[in-house]
Amino acid sequence: MAELEAGPVGRSLVVIVNDRTAHGDQDTSGPLVTELLAEAGFVVDGVVVVENDLSEIQNAVNTAVIGGVDLVVTVGGTGVTPRDVAPEATQPLLDRELLGIAEAIRSSGLAAGVTEAGLSRGVSRAFRVARWWSTSPVRVPRCVMAWPR
């Protein structure tokens, strides 16, 4: 039997959902998520920054899926304010809910003492896969570590 060559896990795209970043503030989460995804074996197609807006988020995710991306990670927009709409924007686009992944990420944050992790409304679903993560540079690595390989 021939050996398989090691290769990338798949293609990914990072979508930063943040009004301030969309208007020019520095993005601190995108580079970190990109680095961690690359370390996990993904080829990262790039980082897209959008406002906390249903249409903008949906357009970014749809464009990624049409382009053949295997993993879309949305970062931000999962809080409890009226502007936090990432889950609502992406849920209609996805096929299957993956409850265990969302719970693993929240549990990882809570176990690390990040009490706000329990307030995340992030969910995981498969179309390919979309994942909503916190924008906190402290929390992002925990999200990646909790993600199944």
Buried (B, 14 or more C-beta within 10 A) or exposed (E): EEEEEEEEEBBBBBBBBBBEBBEEEEBBBBEBBBBBBEEBEBBBBEBBBBBBBBEBBBBBBBBBBEEEBBBBBBBBBBBEEEEBBBBEBBEEBBEEEBEEBBEBBBBBBBEBEBEEBEEBBBBBBEBBBBBBBBBBEEBBBBBBBBBEE
